[in-house]
Amino acid sequence: MADLCEPFFPDKTIYNGRPSDLTGRLDKEIRAYDRLDRLGIHYQRLDHSALPTIESCREVDILLQTEVCKNLFLCNAQRTDFYLLLLPGAKKFRTAVLSKQIGSARLTFAEPEFMEKFLDITPGSVSVMGLMNDKDHRVRLLIDREVLSQEYFACHPCINTSSLKFKTSDLLNKFLPAIDHDFTLVDLPYAPT
């Protein structure tokens, strides 16, 4: 596995905080660092090549010493209600189970244009950090109970060429209140093996 991941992680260095040189960084990524810094949230950062899926490379988990959770951008069949679901990387998304818990029928993955419109992120970069761009509160945050049981939380800073690690309590008590977003707790089962 390390051989497969090597091209994604040229130096494997874990940095504290934002990059010292922002050259080539996208505005949305810089805004994520600005927000975390303003809130006094200490975070570690790992830079890497683009990792388009949670399965792309598990070395981020190893290097950051925490599991990067899945971030799924969903909507109802009518495309009127939108959801961002955070769940452990090893859990499978079960439409029927989640739909019942949140009272919404026929959930599906939302199209990239909605992701960009509401969260200013693109496929492969879906992150809770994108909620800071959801000024009209179009996206409802759903968090699996198991994510909240972890001391640390890991996500992308609105771009999938870096990963961040910070305390889960900072996500709940600082970040979400600062962007005026609440969350709905869900409890999704592991799929049978």
N, C-alpha and C positions, 0 to 999 in steps of 0.2 A: 504493500500500500504506500509506503513512503516513497518508493520509486515513482509511482503514478502521480503522487502529489507534488513531487519536487519542483516541476515547472511553475506551479501556482505560488510557491513560497520561496522567492529567491534568497532572502536573508533570515527569515524566521524570527526577526527581532520583535519583541513586545515593547511598545512605546507607552509612556504615561502621557495621556492627553493628546492634544491636537498636533498635527504635523508642524514643524518649525518652518518649512517651506511649503507654501500653498500653491505654488506654480503647478498648473495643470489640473488642479482640483476643481470640481464643479461647484457652482454657487450653492446648490442644495446640500452638498456635503459640508461645506463651510458653515452654512446656517445651522446644521445639526451640531457641529462643534461649538458654535457660538451659543446656542441654547443651553447645552450641557454646562459650558463654562459659566454662563450667567447664573445658572441654578446652583453652582457650587458642587456639581456632581463629578466626583473623581472617576475617571475611566481609563482603561487600558485599550490600546489600539494595535491591531495587526494588519499590515498592508499586504496585499496579495494580488494575483491575477484575478480576473473576473470569475466568480463562482456562481453560475446561473441557477443551481438547485441545491437543496439541503444535502442531497446525496453526492454532489460533485466531489467533495473532498472532506473527510472527517478530521483532517489534520488541524483545522481551526479549533475544533473541540479540544484536541490534545494540547495544542500550544496555548490556548487561553484557559485551559483547565476548567472548562464549563461547557455545557452543551448549547450550541446555537439552536434556538427553537425555530420551528416552521412558522412562517408568516403567510397565511393564505388570504387572498383578496376574493371575496365571494359576493354574490348578489342573489336576489330572488328572481323568479322566472320573468317577472314584469320589468325588471331592472329599475325598480323604484327604491329598494332598500339595499344598502351595501354594508358589508361586514369585513372586518379584519380579524382573523382568527389566529391566535398564538397558541401553539401546542408543541409538546416535546417532539423532537425530530424522529423518534422511533414510532410515534403513534400514527396510525392511518386515519385519514379524514373519512368519517362515516356520515354521509348526508342525512340519512333518516334520523340518526341519534341526535345530531346537532339541531336539525329542524324542529324536532319535538321539544328540545330544551329551550329554544328561543321563540317558539311559536311562529315559525316561518316555513312555509311549504316550498318544496322544490328549489333548494339552493344549488347554485352552480358557480363555476369560476367566472368572475367578472372580466370583461374585455379590457385590454391594455389602455384603451382611450379613457376609461373611467378611472383607472389607476393613476394615469397622468393628470387627469382633470382634477381629481379630488386630493390626491396625495403627493403629486409632483414626483412620482417614482415610476420606474419602468420594470417590466417583467425581469425576474431574477434579483431585483433589488428591493423587493417588498419588505417593509420594516415598520415597526411601531413608531419609529422616528418620523415617518411620513405624516403621521397625524398632526404634527405641528403645522402642516400646510392645509389642513382641513378646516378652514375658517368658518364654513357654513355647517359644520357638524353633519355631513352627509354619511359618514362612515361610523358604524357602531363597533366598538372594540369588544371582542370576546376573548377571554383568557381561560385556558384549561387550568384546572385546579393544580395540577402537578407543576406547572411553570412557576406558580407562586410559592411552591414548597422549596424551591431552590434558593440558596443564598445569593447567587449571582445570575445575571441575565446577560445574554449576548445577542447582538443584532448588527445589521449593517447601518451605517450613517447615511441612508438614502441612496447609496451606491454600493454595488457588490464587489468593489475592489479594496474594501477595508472591512474589518469586523471590530466591534467594540464590546467590552465587558465592563459592567458596572453592577452595583448592588440592586437586587430586585426591589428592595425597600425604597431606593431612590427612584425607580421607575414609578412605583405606586404613590409615594408620598411627596415627590418633588416634580417629576416630569409631567405626569398625567394631570395633576392639578394646575400646573403652570400653563398647559395648553387647553385647559378647560374641557378635558375628556374624561368621562367615567368609563367603567368597563362592566361587562356582565360575566360572571363566573360560570363556566361550564365544566362538565365532568365527562370527558370522553373516554371510552374503554379502549384498551389495546385490542387490536384485531387478533383473532385466534391464529395460531401458527400451524 
